[in-house]
């Protein structure tokens, strides 16, 4: 019987594989009847409000999530890298702290959308931008996630190189058979492939279970990071001289450098201020995600201080400043004990790299592609797609090695995230006062269609904010070919603060003078139960018993209109 079942399964796999290779329609996902979307709209469960049994994220899960995202190689190097611009160590610490606060506030405010309504970012932004214009936000965020997934994966390959060199020192001398045009070496490509193979199965972890991975990282990374900082400080005989070195710039130059570095550090996590509903929708309680507010600044600042201390101490120990912890680890490869320490430290940094790539890029892109093509993609297929397109098709090792202009563009591309974050905050908290009709968000003919699927207020606000920044964006990519006024250069140095606050204020003003009355509903309509649309329920003049009951519920429970008990 067992062998017969095995043959049946083998035959089924064979037939499914043949269908996948010969019939593109075989890739189509079955339409799920459980969706709250209208019957003529194709959707799947990964887009729907999270059911109660999958709302597993407590406050500790959010703390673990941000520990995963912020205790990384890039955060370690960010603060110390500020000092290369001529600012002091004190400046660097304060900039990282202020940047973390700038990240934390919109993250918590937008995270409330997911915690309250249990919907992902691509669905939530339909209320602000309109059903069809929201796809601009989804595509913009998806592009960033796709490319940064590849770049972060390429950086993860360096961890693998340190691990393999610790095991087999001869790996450091692996012959290179690739041409210079490949943008990498045989060693680098092999390390990258191994990293990709380790990362791929972890991408399959469902979002509501990711907190387990985050806690594993927390338990392992904490003592390792502390040990690295303490060890190099003890060997150096102190923290070094960085904290006592004066700034090499002054006056207005220092002020503009301060703002420029603040924007750079803030922009690195600007996407998470937008797409945090992708994770906060798994909140077990509405208040769980509030713990992001104190812990984002705490984690980001502490890791930044670690980076400055280790960089300063490395100069005394090795005579060279090492900004990255992996550079310090590479100096341990000269003895058996050093290689053992390098193996364990690099392995833990590898886990840290995988964790942040899954949470910040992989899951984010998967949510986007699921919304753009729900007939063909769900979350699982989305992470598979990003692992192949972002991981291989884009050749991220080439991007890192030779495309400095492209990396500048991707960094500056974050200018699109600031106005989106500001508009989402304003719409949910100020304009609509946390009153969304969740089922209507899934209906292309519903109240969030506005006109032609576009909320012109969001469109105008986004254009007014972004257009003045485009010349500076072009200069960022090709500085030798583009010449702009100093005023536009200065505006770009604080583009995130400018984009967020100008968008928030302008969007509010447009809605104050030209409100869309249809979307200003009296109460929030949830999507996790049988509901009556707020726009269909005449709560002011209902005459039937059902309508009277609805009116009474609105009066006694102003936040929610539900007929779960009808």
matplotlib code that plots the C-alpha trace (Angstrom):
import matplotlib.pyplot as plt

x = [0.0, 2.8, 4.6, 1.4, 0.8, 4.3, 3.8, 0.6, 2.3, 5.2, 2.8, 0.9, 4.1, 5.1, 1.7, 1.8, 5.4, 4.3, 1.3, 3.5, 5.9, 3.3, 0.3, 0.6, -2.9, -1.9, -0.1, -3.4, -4.3, -7.8, -10.1, -11.0, -14.6, -13.6, -12.5, -14.4, -13.9, -16.8, -17.2, -16.0, -12.6, -9.9, -8.1, -6.7, -6.4, -3.0, -4.6, -7.6, -7.7, -5.8, -8.1, -8.0, -6.0, -3.1, -3.0, 0.0, 2.3, 2.5, 4.5, 7.5, 7.2, 7.5, 10.5, 12.1, 11.2, 13.0, 15.9, 16.1, 15.9, 18.3, 21.0, 22.7, 26.0, 24.5, 23.3, 26.6, 28.5, 26.0, 26.9, 30.7, 30.4, 28.9, 32.3, 34.0, 32.1, 33.9, 31.4, 32.2, 31.3, 28.8, 27.2, 27.0, 25.2, 22.7, 22.0, 21.3, 19.0, 17.0, 16.8, 15.5, 12.8, 11.9, 11.5, 9.7, 6.9, 5.4, 6.1, 3.9, 1.2, 1.0, 1.4, -1.9, -3.7, -2.5, -3.1, -6.6, -7.8, -5.5, -4.9, -1.6, -0.1, -1.1, -4.8, -4.5, -3.1, -6.3, -8.1, -5.6, -4.7, -7.7, -8.2, -6.1, -3.6, -2.6, -0.8, 1.8, 2.6, 2.8, 5.0, 7.3, 7.8, 8.1, 11.0, 12.9, 12.3, 13.3, 16.6, 17.6, 16.8, 19.5, 22.0, 21.5, 21.9, 25.2, 26.4, 25.3, 27.8, 30.7, 29.5, 29.7, 33.3, 34.4, 32.7, 34.3, 37.7, 37.6, 36.9, 39.3, 41.9, 42.7, 39.3, 40.7, 43.1, 40.5, 41.5, 39.4, 38.2, 35.7, 36.4, 36.6, 33.3, 31.5, 31.7, 32.7, 35.2, 34.7, 35.0, 32.5, 30.0, 30.3, 29.8, 26.8, 25.2, 25.7, 24.1, 21.2, 20.7, 20.6, 18.2, 15.7, 14.0, 13.8, 11.8, 9.1, 8.3, 4.8, 4.7, 2.7, 5.5, 8.5, 8.8, 10.5, 13.3, 13.6, 14.0, 16.6, 18.6, 18.1, 19.4, 22.5, 23.4, 23.2, 26.1, 28.2, 27.9, 28.7, 31.6, 33.1, 32.8, 34.2, 37.0, 38.3, 38.0, 40.0, 42.7, 42.9, 43.1, 40.0, 37.5, 40.0, 40.2, 37.1, 35.0, 37.6, 38.3, 36.9, 34.9, 36.8, 33.9, 32.1, 29.4, 26.8, 28.8, 28.5, 24.8, 24.0, 26.2, 24.2, 20.9, 22.3, 23.5, 20.2, 18.3, 20.6, 20.1, 16.4, 15.9, 17.5, 14.4, 11.8, 10.1, 9.3, 7.5, 5.2, 4.8, 4.7, 1.0, 2.3, 3.5, 1.4, -1.7, -0.7, -1.0, -2.7, -3.9, -4.2, -1.6, 1.1, 2.7, 3.1, 6.3, 8.0, 8.1, 10.8, 12.7, 13.5, 15.5, 17.0, 18.2, 19.4, 21.4, 23.0, 24.2, 25.4, 27.5, 28.9, 30.0, 31.8, 33.5, 34.7, 35.9, 37.8, 39.4, 40.2, 42.4, 44.5, 44.7, 45.3, 46.3, 43.4, 39.8, 37.4, 33.8, 32.2, 32.3, 33.1, 36.3, 37.3, 36.4, 38.6, 41.6, 41.0, 41.8, 45.5, 45.2, 43.0, 41.4, 40.8, 39.3, 36.9, 35.8, 35.5, 33.3, 30.8, 30.7, 30.3, 27.6, 25.6, 26.0, 24.8, 21.6, 21.2, 21.6, 19.0, 16.5, 16.6, 16.4, 13.3, 11.5, 12.5, 12.6, 11.3, 7.9, 7.4, 7.9, 5.7, 2.8, 3.2, 3.2, 0.3, -1.7, -0.6, -1.3, -3.5, -4.5, -0.9, 0.8, 0.4, 2.9, 4.8, 5.1, 6.1, 9.1, 10.1, 9.9, 12.0, 14.6, 15.1, 14.6, 16.2, 18.7, 19.9, 18.3, 19.5, 23.0, 23.4, 27.1, 27.5, 25.4, 27.6, 30.9, 30.5, 27.3, 27.9, 25.5, 22.8, 23.2, 23.0, 19.8, 18.3, 19.3, 17.8, 14.7, 13.5, 12.2, 9.0, 8.5, 8.4, 5.2, 3.5, 4.2, 2.9, -0.3, -1.1, -0.6, -2.7, -5.5, -5.9, -5.5, -6.6, -8.8, -10.8, -10.1, -9.4, -12.7, -12.1, -14.7, -12.5, -14.7, -14.9, -11.1, -11.4, -14.1, -12.9, -16.4, -16.6, -16.2, -12.5, -12.7, -13.0, -13.1, -11.5, -9.8, -7.7, -7.8, -6.7, -5.7, -3.1, -2.0, -1.4, 0.3, 2.7, 3.5, 4.1, 6.4, 8.4, 8.8, 11.2, 13.4, 13.8, 16.6, 18.7, 17.9, 19.3, 22.4, 22.8, 23.0, 25.1, 26.8, 29.1, 26.3, 23.6, 23.9, 21.3, 21.0, 22.4, 18.9, 17.7, 20.8, 20.1, 16.4, 17.5, 19.7, 16.6, 14.3, 12.8, 11.7, 10.5, 8.6, 6.9, 5.8, 4.9, 2.8, 1.0, 0.1, -0.8, -3.0, -4.8, -5.4, -6.8, -9.1, -10.2, -11.4, -12.4, -13.4, -14.7, -17.9, -18.5, -15.3, -16.0, -18.0, -19.4, -17.7, -15.1, -16.4, -14.3, -13.5, -13.2, -16.9, -20.2, -20.5, -22.8, -21.1, -21.2, -22.2, -25.2, -26.5, -28.6, -28.0, -29.7, -33.1, -33.4, -36.9, -36.5, -35.5, -32.2, -31.4, -32.4, -30.1, -27.3, -28.0, -28.0, -24.6, -23.1, -24.3, -22.9, -19.8, -18.6, -15.5, -17.1, -20.2, -20.7, -23.7, -21.8, -24.7, -27.6]
y = [0.0, 2.4, 1.8, 2.3, 5.6, 6.6, 5.8, 7.8, 10.8, 10.5, 10.3, 13.4, 15.3, 14.3, 15.4, 18.7, 19.4, 18.6, 21.0, 23.7, 23.5, 23.3, 25.2, 28.7, 28.5, 25.7, 28.3, 30.1, 30.0, 28.8, 31.6, 31.4, 31.8, 33.0, 36.4, 39.5, 41.0, 41.1, 37.9, 39.5, 40.5, 37.9, 37.8, 35.3, 34.7, 36.4, 39.7, 39.3, 40.6, 38.2, 35.7, 35.6, 32.3, 33.9, 37.1, 35.9, 38.9, 40.2, 43.2, 40.9, 39.8, 43.5, 44.0, 40.9, 42.1, 45.4, 43.7, 41.6, 44.6, 46.9, 44.7, 44.2, 44.9, 48.0, 49.6, 48.8, 50.7, 53.6, 55.7, 55.3, 56.1, 59.5, 60.4, 60.1, 63.2, 65.3, 65.3, 64.1, 60.9, 62.9, 64.2, 60.7, 59.3, 62.2, 61.9, 58.2, 58.8, 61.6, 59.4, 56.5, 58.8, 60.0, 56.3, 55.3, 57.8, 57.2, 53.5, 53.3, 55.6, 53.6, 50.3, 51.1, 50.5, 46.9, 46.4, 47.9, 46.5, 43.5, 44.4, 44.7, 47.9, 47.4, 47.2, 50.0, 52.6, 52.3, 54.4, 57.3, 57.1, 55.5, 51.9, 52.2, 55.0, 52.9, 50.6, 53.4, 53.1, 49.3, 49.3, 52.0, 50.0, 46.7, 48.0, 49.0, 45.7, 43.7, 45.4, 45.7, 42.0, 41.3, 43.8, 42.4, 38.9, 39.8, 41.3, 38.0, 36.2, 37.9, 36.2, 32.8, 33.6, 34.3, 31.1, 28.9, 30.5, 29.8, 26.1, 25.8, 28.6, 27.6, 28.9, 32.4, 31.4, 29.8, 30.4, 32.7, 31.6, 34.3, 37.3, 40.8, 41.7, 39.2, 41.6, 38.9, 36.1, 32.3, 32.5, 35.3, 33.5, 30.2, 32.0, 33.8, 30.6, 28.9, 31.9, 31.8, 28.1, 28.8, 31.7, 30.2, 27.7, 30.3, 32.5, 29.9, 30.6, 32.0, 35.6, 34.9, 32.5, 34.7, 35.8, 32.5, 33.3, 36.8, 35.4, 32.9, 35.8, 37.9, 35.1, 34.6, 38.0, 39.9, 38.1, 37.9, 41.7, 42.6, 40.2, 41.8, 45.3, 44.4, 42.3, 44.9, 47.7, 45.7, 44.9, 48.5, 49.6, 51.8, 53.0, 54.9, 58.5, 58.9, 60.4, 63.1, 64.1, 67.5, 68.1, 68.9, 71.1, 74.1, 76.7, 76.1, 73.2, 71.3, 72.1, 70.8, 67.7, 67.1, 67.2, 65.2, 62.4, 62.5, 62.0, 59.2, 57.2, 57.9, 57.0, 53.6, 52.4, 54.7, 51.7, 50.1, 53.3, 52.7, 48.9, 48.1, 47.1, 44.0, 42.9, 44.8, 43.1, 40.0, 41.9, 40.0, 43.2, 46.8, 48.0, 45.4, 47.4, 50.5, 49.0, 49.9, 53.5, 53.2, 50.2, 51.5, 54.4, 52.2, 49.4, 51.7, 54.0, 51.2, 49.4, 52.7, 53.3, 49.8, 50.6, 53.8, 52.2, 49.2, 51.4, 53.6, 50.7, 48.9, 51.9, 51.4, 47.6, 47.2, 50.7, 50.7, 51.8, 48.9, 50.1, 46.7, 43.9, 41.5, 43.3, 42.8, 39.1, 38.7, 39.7, 36.7, 34.1, 33.7, 31.1, 28.1, 29.9, 33.0, 30.9, 29.3, 32.7, 33.9, 30.9, 31.4, 35.2, 35.1, 32.4, 34.6, 37.7, 35.4, 34.7, 38.5, 39.2, 36.6, 37.8, 41.4, 40.4, 38.3, 40.9, 44.1, 42.9, 39.4, 39.5, 43.1, 42.3, 39.2, 41.3, 43.7, 41.1, 39.3, 42.5, 43.3, 39.7, 37.8, 35.4, 34.1, 34.9, 34.5, 35.2, 31.9, 32.3, 36.0, 35.1, 32.5, 35.1, 37.6, 35.0, 34.3, 37.7, 39.8, 37.1, 36.0, 37.8, 41.3, 40.0, 41.9, 41.2, 43.4, 46.1, 46.2, 46.0, 48.4, 50.3, 53.1, 55.4, 52.8, 52.4, 56.1, 56.1, 53.3, 55.2, 58.4, 56.5, 56.6, 60.1, 58.4, 56.8, 59.9, 61.5, 58.1, 57.7, 61.3, 60.8, 57.5, 59.0, 62.0, 60.1, 57.5, 59.6, 63.1, 63.0, 59.8, 59.5, 55.7, 55.0, 52.8, 50.5, 47.4, 45.5, 48.6, 48.5, 45.3, 46.6, 48.6, 50.1, 51.0, 54.3, 54.3, 54.4, 58.2, 59.2, 56.8, 55.0, 58.1, 60.3, 63.5, 65.0, 62.3, 62.6, 66.4, 66.1, 63.4, 65.4, 68.7, 67.0, 64.8, 67.0, 69.6, 66.7, 65.0, 67.3, 66.5, 62.8, 63.0, 64.8, 62.0, 59.5, 61.4, 64.3, 65.2, 65.6, 67.4, 70.9, 72.4, 75.3, 75.2, 75.6, 72.4, 70.6, 71.9, 70.8, 67.3, 67.1, 66.9, 65.3, 62.8, 65.4, 67.7, 65.0, 63.6, 66.8, 68.8, 65.8, 65.5, 69.2, 69.6, 66.5, 67.7, 71.1, 69.7, 67.4, 70.2, 72.4, 69.7, 66.6, 63.4, 63.0, 59.4, 58.2, 60.1, 57.3, 57.5, 54.3, 51.8, 48.7, 45.6, 42.9, 39.9, 39.2, 39.5, 43.2, 45.9, 48.6, 51.9, 53.5, 51.1, 51.5, 54.6, 55.1, 58.4, 57.5, 53.7, 52.4, 48.6, 46.7, 45.8, 49.4, 50.5, 48.0, 49.2, 52.8, 51.8, 50.0, 53.1, 55.2, 52.9, 51.7, 54.6, 52.8, 49.7, 48.9, 45.1, 42.8, 39.7, 39.2, 39.8]
z = [0.0, 0.9, -2.4, -4.3, -2.6, -3.4, -7.1, -7.1, -5.6, -8.1, -11.0, -9.7, -9.4, -12.9, -14.4, -12.5, -13.7, -17.3, -16.9, -15.5, -18.5, -21.2, -20.0, -18.5, -17.2, -14.8, -12.7, -12.0, -8.4, -7.4, -6.5, -2.9, -1.9, 1.6, 0.2, 1.3, -2.1, -4.6, -6.6, -9.8, -8.2, -8.1, -4.8, -2.4, 1.4, 1.6, 0.8, 3.1, 6.7, 8.9, 10.7, 14.5, 14.7, 12.8, 14.9, 16.9, 17.1, 20.7, 21.9, 22.3, 18.6, 17.5, 19.8, 18.2, 14.7, 15.2, 16.8, 13.7, 11.4, 13.3, 14.8, 11.4, 9.6, 7.8, 11.1, 12.7, 10.0, 9.5, 12.5, 12.1, 8.4, 9.3, 10.8, 7.4, 6.3, 8.9, 11.7, 15.3, 17.0, 19.2, 16.0, 14.6, 17.7, 17.9, 14.1, 14.5, 17.5, 15.7, 12.5, 14.6, 16.1, 12.6, 11.6, 14.7, 14.8, 11.3, 11.7, 14.8, 13.3, 10.1, 12.0, 13.7, 10.3, 10.3, 14.0, 13.9, 10.6, 10.0, 6.4, 4.4, 3.1, -0.6, 0.5, 3.1, 0.8, -1.4, 1.1, 0.7, -3.0, -4.5, -5.7, -8.9, -8.0, -5.0, -7.5, -7.9, -4.2, -4.5, -7.5, -6.0, -2.8, -4.7, -6.9, -3.8, -2.1, -5.2, -5.7, -2.1, -1.7, -4.2, -2.7, 0.9, -0.4, -2.1, 1.2, 2.9, 0.7, 2.5, 5.7, 4.0, 2.8, 6.3, 7.5, 4.9, 5.3, 9.0, 8.2, 5.2, 5.1, 1.6, 0.5, 0.8, -2.1, -4.3, -8.0, -10.0, -13.4, -14.1, -16.3, -14.8, -16.5, -14.3, -11.4, -8.9, -8.4, -8.4, -4.6, -4.4, -6.6, -4.7, -1.4, -2.8, -4.1, -0.6, 1.1, -1.3, -0.6, 3.1, 2.8, 0.4, 2.8, 5.5, 3.1, 3.2, 6.9, 7.1, 8.3, 11.4, 12.6, 11.8, 15.4, 16.2, 13.8, 15.3, 18.8, 17.7, 16.2, 19.4, 21.6, 19.4, 18.2, 21.5, 23.3, 20.1, 19.3, 23.0, 23.0, 19.8, 21.2, 24.6, 23.2, 20.8, 23.4, 25.9, 23.4, 22.4, 26.0, 25.7, 23.2, 21.1, 20.2, 18.0, 20.7, 21.3, 17.8, 16.7, 13.6, 10.4, 9.1, 10.6, 10.0, 7.3, 5.8, 9.0, 9.3, 5.8, 6.3, 9.5, 7.6, 4.7, 7.0, 8.9, 5.7, 4.6, 7.9, 8.0, 4.3, 4.8, 6.7, 5.0, 3.3, 6.7, 7.8, 4.8, 4.7, 8.4, 8.1, 6.3, 9.7, 12.2, 10.7, 12.7, 16.0, 18.7, 20.3, 19.0, 21.4, 20.7, 17.9, 20.1, 21.6, 18.3, 19.4, 22.2, 20.9, 17.3, 18.8, 21.5, 19.1, 16.3, 18.7, 20.6, 17.5, 16.1, 19.3, 19.0, 15.5, 16.5, 19.5, 17.4, 14.5, 16.9, 18.8, 15.5, 14.5, 17.7, 17.4, 13.6, 12.5, 10.1, 10.7, 10.2, 9.8, 9.4, 11.9, 9.1, 8.4, 12.0, 11.8, 8.8, 10.9, 13.2, 10.5, 11.5, 14.3, 15.1, 18.0, 15.9, 13.1, 15.6, 16.8, 13.2, 12.3, 15.1, 14.8, 11.0, 11.3, 13.6, 11.4, 8.5, 10.4, 11.1, 7.4, 6.4, 9.0, 7.9, 4.2, 4.8, 6.9, 5.1, 1.5, 0.9, 2.6, 1.4, -2.2, -1.9, -0.5, -3.4, -6.2, -4.6, -4.9, -8.4, -9.7, -7.3, -9.9, -10.2, -6.9, -3.2, -0.5, -1.0, -4.7, -4.2, -2.0, -4.6, -7.3, -5.4, -4.6, -8.3, -9.8, -7.1, -6.2, -9.7, -12.6, -11.4, -10.8, -7.5, -7.3, -10.4, -8.9, -5.8, -7.6, -10.5, -10.4, -7.9, -9.8, -9.7, -5.9, -5.5, -7.5, -5.4, -2.2, -3.5, -4.8, -1.2, -1.9, -3.1, 0.3, 2.4, 0.9, 0.8, 4.6, 5.3, 3.3, 4.9, 8.4, 7.6, 5.9, 8.6, 11.8, 10.8, 7.7, 8.3, 12.0, 11.9, 10.2, 7.2, 5.5, 5.1, 2.6, 0.4, 0.1, -1.8, -4.2, -7.3, -7.5, -3.8, -2.0, -2.4, -6.1, -5.8, -9.5, -12.0, -9.2, -8.3, -5.2, -6.9, -3.5, -3.0, -6.6, -6.5, -3.1, -4.3, -7.5, -5.7, -3.2, -5.6, -8.7, -7.0, -5.9, -9.3, -10.6, -7.5, -7.9, -11.5, -10.1, -7.5, -10.3, -12.8, -10.9, -13.8, -16.4, -14.3, -13.0, -10.6, -8.3, -4.8, -3.4, -5.0, -3.7, -0.2, -0.5, -1.3, 1.7, 4.0, 1.4, 3.8, 6.4, 3.6, 1.9, 4.9, 6.6, 3.4, 2.2, 5.5, 5.7, 2.0, 2.0, 5.1, 3.6, 0.3, 2.3, 4.6, 1.7, -0.7, 1.3, -0.3, 1.7, 0.6, 2.3, 5.6, 7.1, 10.7, 12.0, 11.1, 9.3, 10.0, 7.5, 9.8, 10.2, 8.4, 8.1, 6.6, 4.6, 6.3, 3.0, 2.7, 6.2, 6.6, 10.2, 10.4, 8.9, 9.1, 9.7, 9.8, 12.9, 11.4, 10.5, 13.9, 15.5, 13.3, 14.3, 18.0, 17.6, 15.9, 18.8, 21.5, 19.7, 17.6, 16.4, 14.8, 12.8, 13.0, 12.6, 14.0, 16.5, 14.1]

ax = plt.figure().add_subplot(projection="3d")
ax.plot(x, y, z, "-o")
ax.set_aspect("equal")
plt.show()
